[in-house]
């Protein structure tokens, strides 16, 4: 059986409002895709995604698995300003449906994802 992964550029998500971004992600996940998001999600966006996911769990949709790597950045004024304004300075987020993703293991500089379709 095939497992589909979709790599999404930060340009696709940057102009979406929070709710639109969450709906876009959930629609893809409900379509049994594993997403790799360039730029990652902010901690607040991750929280909102998890909250929205919890409200949609049923027999056919068992939830998501998610892990984010954030770039380690220096404490320069530019990066502090970007973070203060709610922006991202880099990173990567991997999200997949629980029925496909069996395990996500996060290490300091990489994410290992184990998937299986039955």
C-alpha angles and dihedrals in degrees: 000000000000128000117203122215124190123200111206124197119227087240090069093057103031097087096042119103117236097264093045091050092051092049091047091052095045092049090055093045092049086054087063096253127141109222129210109194120201110221094021130232124286117246089253092052090049090052092050091047092052092047092050091046092052090055091054100048115126139138094293097039114047097176138260142290116218138180131172133199115200123199114247104235133186120253094253120150092248093056092044090052093048091051092044090055090051096256131137125241094197143304143125134256126199118197129175141162114271091233090063104030110072098176140357116199117192120203126178096271105014146040122222115203123192114196133178132177117206 
